[in-house]
Amino acid sequence: MQAILALEDGRLFRGEGYGAPGECQGEVVFNTSLTGYQEIATDPSYAGQIVVLTNPQIGNYGTNQADNEAAKPFIEGLIVREFSRVSSNWRSEQVTDEYMERYQVPVLAEIDTRALVRHLRDNGVMRGVISTVSSDVEELVQKARKIRKMDGTDLAKVVSTKAIYTFDESDSHNQTDDPLLTVTVEGPKLHVVAYDFGMKRNILRMLTREGCKVTVVPAQTSSEDVLGMKPDGVFLSNGPGDPEPVDYAVNAIRGMMGRVPVFGICLGHQLCGLALGGKTYKLKFGHHGGNHPVRNNATGKVEITAHNHNFAVDPESVNANEVELTHVDLNDNTLEGLRHKTLPLFSVQYHPEAAPGPHDSHYLFRDFRNLMEEWKG
């Protein structure tokens, strides 16, 4: 079937449609990862976004339930150069075309994704519509212009769990073939309460690998309710949307600072920055991919990290007397990590659970455990 992408500035891309027929809309962003299209599709941080993958062939190794980062895809739509109708991998349980159709995700293929990515890099993130049912160009462009912008939009409470639950690492859906995630540390389990702002499943696996019992709570849970659970530590997850409207989480973090160790990633990092009195801003086209170089300022080492975010913390807005800036992105010098100098709180902008992506930054989960043990002792 024929499909078309209409951007808000009037730029059009015509190609072949796969997955679910119909229309989808959202901000159009690009991801530079070479593999992991299923993990990308099921990352709740992509809610409200259409994802362009720069790797030219997508779908060739199929899909399986073990690689899901959530119960279903959260991307609005997918754009690729070449979309495979067949899968060639012993782990595949369903071809990607059927998977996308099953979860109502439209796919646009057979376009020049290099030209589209260049357009987004030059002009910034844009709103767009993918359609297989309409060829009225002006109508589609007008629809794109009416899409609500990500700025000022709280999506964390939309994608968050609606009820408290305990992560069950023995559940078959939570299993993984990754040998790095099969070893747990010895000693008593630590109790971590994890705020779900759009959390990926591999984060929970990493916490349990460090010997933690994890209780997951909705995004709008108060600090009083969390502290009433007597956790050894609090984790703040990744998630979609603008951090500034998520003021309930900022207030919760302020209520927990100094009373329990706190570790945040991605949106959780941005919320920590706001809780510490800083400000956030929207990036031109965001960071999305598994190959971003980040310098650890303490060691001088460069970590190749996985990213998925559209906003960043302004380092100039953070009180340097209270907060140490621990990591910096070598592509554009954006702030990638911070740590309070006296309180047990630290955060990173990138994804240390790396699903998909390199494993360079797994040590941060061990750092979190060490911080909890030190605080508890």
N, C-alpha and C positions, 0 to 999 in steps of 0.2 A: 504494500500500500504506500501511497505517497504521503510525505509529511513535510512540514515547514516550521522553521523557527522564525518568529518575528520579534525583533528587539525594540525597545522603546524609542530608539533613535531612528527607526525605520529600516535598519539593516536586516536583510532576509537571507536565510540559508535553506535551500530546498534539498530534500534527500528522500531516503526510504524509511518507512515506519515499521517498527517491530514492537514487541511487547504488547501493551494494551492499546487498542485504538481509542481515539477521543482527543481530549485536550488536557494540558496541564500548564501551570504558570508558576513563576517564582523568580528569584534573583538567579542569574546565570553566572556560575563560577567555574573555574577549571582546576583540575587536580592532576599533578604530575607523577603520581605513583605508577610504577611499572606493573604491579600486580595488586590484588586485593579488591577487585571491583565489587565483590559481594559484601565485604566488610564496609566499604565506602557506602554502598547503597543502604545498608542497615544501620549506619551510624546516625543516631537521633540528632546529632549536631547539624545535619544537613536538612532538617525540616525547613520547608519554605524555599528550598533552592533546587535549581536544575543544574546538574553536574556535567561538565564537559571533561572527558578523559583524554589526556594527551597521548597515551600509549595507543598506537594505531589499531591493534586488534584486541577486541574485548569479547568475552563470552566463550573463549575457546576451551577453557577447562571446566566449564559448567558451574553448578552450584550444589551445595549440600547444607544441611541444617547445622552442622558443627561450626561452620564459618560465619553464621549469623551473629552480629553484634547486638541485635535486638530481635524481638519476635517477628518483625516485618521490616521491609524497607521504609525509610523515611524521606528519601529523595523524592522530589516532585516529578522529575523526569531525568532521562539520561541521554547524552549526546556523545557519539563515537564516530571514528572514521570507518571502521569495518566491524560489523557485528556478526559473530559466528552463530549459525543455526545448529551446529553440532558441538558436542563436547568430547574432548579426548583427555580423560584423566580417570584413574581408577577410583578416586574419591567422589566423583560426580554422581549425584542422585537425580538431577533434573537439568535439562538444557536451559541456558540462561534466558532464551526467548520465552519459554514456557513459564519460567520463574517470574519474569517481569510481567507477563500477562496475568499470571495468577494473582499478583499483588497490585494490579492496576497501575503499573508504571509505564508510561509511553517512552519509547526509545526512538531517537532520530539518528540515522546512520547514513553513510555514503555522502558525507559532506567534507569540506576541507576544514578539519578541526584546527589546523595550524593558522589559517586565516581568522577563524573565530577567536582563538586564544590571543592572537596578535591584536585583534580589535579590542578585546577586553583589557589587555595590558595597556594599550594606548589610551583608552577612554574610561577605564574603570568598570566595576561591576554594574551590570544593567539588568533591568527587569525584562522578562521575555515570556513568550507563549509558544509551546509546541502544539501543533494541531494536525490531525489526520482527517478531520471532518470538514474543515473550512479552507477555502482558497481565497477568501476575501482579505486581501493584504491589509487594506486600511482598517478593517474591523479588528484584525488581530493586533496591529500596532496600537490601536486605541485601547484594547484590552490590556496590553502590556503596560501602557502608561498609567492605567488605573490601579495596578497592583500595589498593595500597601508596601511601602519601603521597610527594609529591615531596621533602619534607624528608629529608635523609640518603640520597638516591638518586643514584648516579653513572650517568648516562645517556650521558656523553661517550664512554666506551669502547665503548658499545653501537652508537652511530651512526657512529663514526669509521671512516675507511678502514682496511682490514686490511693494506694493503701500501703501500710508498713509491711515489710516481709523480711525474712531471713534468707540470705543467699544459700542455696543448697548445692554444694560443689559436686555431690554425687548424682545430681539430676543429669540424665543423658544429654540434654540440650546444653548443659554447661561444661561438657567434656571437650577436650582438645587433644590433638595428636602431638602438640608441641612438647618435647621432652623437658624444656626449660620450665614448664608449668606443672610438673608432676611431683616435685620435691617440696615438702613443707618443713619448716624449721622445728626443732625439738623444743620442748618447754610448754608452759601453760599458754593457752590461747588468750589473745588480747581481743577485747570487744571494740570494734570500730562501728560507728554510726556513719553511714554514707548518704549524703544528700544526693538525690537523683534529679539533676537538672537536664538529663538526657544522656544518662550513663551508658557506656559501652560494656558489654558483658566481660570482656577481657580484663577490665579494671578489677572487677570482682574476683576473677581468677587470680590476679596478681596479689590481691590482698589476702586471699585464703592461702596462697602459696607461702606467704610470710607468717602463717600460723594464726591468722585473725578470724574471729567469728564476726560476720558482717551483717548488720541490720540496716536495711535500706529504707529511707523515709522520703515522703513527698517533698517537693521543692519548697512548699510554704510552711513547713514544720518550724515551730518556734524554737528558740534556744532553750527555753525553759523545759519544753517537752523532751528535747534531746538530752540535756543535762540530767533530766529525771531518769533516763535510761542508764546512767552511770557508765558512760563509755570511757575506754582508755584513750580514744582518739576520735576525731571527726574528720571525715573525708568529704571534699567538695568536688563534684564531678564536672565533666565537660557538659556542654549543652549548646543549643542554638540561640540566635537572636542577639539583641542589644543587652549588655549587662546593666545599663543605667536604670531601666524600668524595674529591675529585679530588686527593688529596695527592701522587700521583706527578707531576702537572703542576706543583704548587707547588714541589716539590723540584727539578724540572727548571729552572724559572724562576730559582730561587735559584742554581743551578749556572751559569746563563748571565749573570746580572746583572753588569754591568761588563766583560764579555768580548765582548759583541756587542750592537748596538742591538736593542731589543725594543719591539714595538708590539702591543697587545692591544685587542680590542673585545668587548663583551658578556660572555660567560663568561670570555673571555680577560682582560678588565678586572678581573673579580671575583677571578680567580686571581692577578693582579698584586697586588691589594690584600692577599690572604692571604700572598703571598710577601714582602710588605713588612711583615708583622707585624700587619696589620689583621684585622678580623672581618667576616663577612657575616651578613645576616638576610633572612628571607623577607618580601616585601611582602604587603599584605592581598589585593590582586587583581592585582598585577603591572602592568607597562606594556606595552601591545600596541597599536601603531598607527603611522600615518605623520604625526602632527600634534602631536608633543610639543615644547613650547618649552623650549629649553635655553640658558642664558646662558654665554657664553664669558667667564670672569672676567678674562682678559688684555685683551680688546678691549671688553668691555661689550656686545657685540652679541648678539642673540638668534637662535639657529638653530632652524628648525623641522625636527625630526628624526624618524627612524623608530626604533621601539623594539620589542623582543620579549624581555622578561626577567621573572622572578618573584623574583629575589634582588637585593640591592644591598650595596655596601660601606658599612660604618658609618664616616662621616668622623671621628667622635670616636676611633676606634680606630687611626687612622693617625698616625704620628709627624710632626708638623707641622715639625719641624726638618729632616727629610729629604725630605718629600714635599709638593709643591704641589698644592692642590685646584684644578683648572683649569676645571671645568664643573659647573653645578648645574641641576637640573630645577626650572623655575618653577612647576610644578603642586604639587609636594609637598616641594621642597627636598632631594631625594635627591641623592647624589653621582653625577655623570655623567662625571667625568674626573679623572685625576691624572697627575702627571709627577714623576719623581725629580729632586731639585735638583742632583745631581752625576753620577749615572749615566745612560747613554743608554736610558732606559725611560719610555714614556708609554702611556696607555690611555684609552679612552672607553667608557662604558656603552652608548651608542646605536650605531646602524648607519650609519657614514659612507658605506658603499657604496650605501645607500638603494635597495634593490630589494625591495618597492616603497617609494616615499617621495620626499621632496624631495632635491635635489642640493646643499643648502647646505654639507654637511660633507665634500665630496670633497677639499677641500684637505688633509685629514689624511694622505692617502696621499702627497701631495707632501711634506708635512712629514716623513714617514717616510723617503722617498728622500733628502731633504736631510740628515737625521740620519745616514743610512748613509754618504753621501758625505763628510760632515764627519768622521765617525769613521774612515773608510778613509783619508782624506787626512792 
